[in-house]
Amino acid sequence: MELDTFKMFLLDVGLLAAMGGLSEKVILEGSRIFTEFKGALTEQYVLQQLVSELGVTAYYYSTPNSRGEIDFLLQGDTSVIPLEVKAEENLKARSLRAFCEKYNPRFAVRSSMSDFREQDWMTNVPLYDLLYLANYLSE
């Protein structure tokens, strides 16, 4: 296990926002301050959904040089599913693509504010529909 590369999460996205001192106004209206936290808040939200709704244990992957990371690795019934989380409609997923080229997983998923979209090498699942991941976990 690589001890100098890890992520810690809280039990609830609201606790993370409170610890970060983010007011409701900053979150709802957006600001430069929110820009700094939105990635962490989005990853926290996704993990919260994965654990509470799908009952999965999520793992984190980082390359040895820490130049690439996969936000979550999910253990399905017969495969490991890499999941990259994007806080906006940013559809670039360089780390996910590099992971897929190296390990060739059966499924790869990016979750973002964009709509559902299937591509030849991965599927974008909207943040609001994370329960769709159950389809991949059971295959």
Buried (B, 14 or more C-beta within 10 A) or exposed (E): EEEEEEBEBBEEBBEBBEEBEBEEEBBEEEEEBBEEBBBBBBBBBBBBBBBEEBEBEBEBBBBEEEEBBBBBBBEBEEEBBBBBBBBEEEEEBEBBBBBBEEEEBEBBBBBBBBEEEEEEBBBBBBBEEBEBBBEBBEE
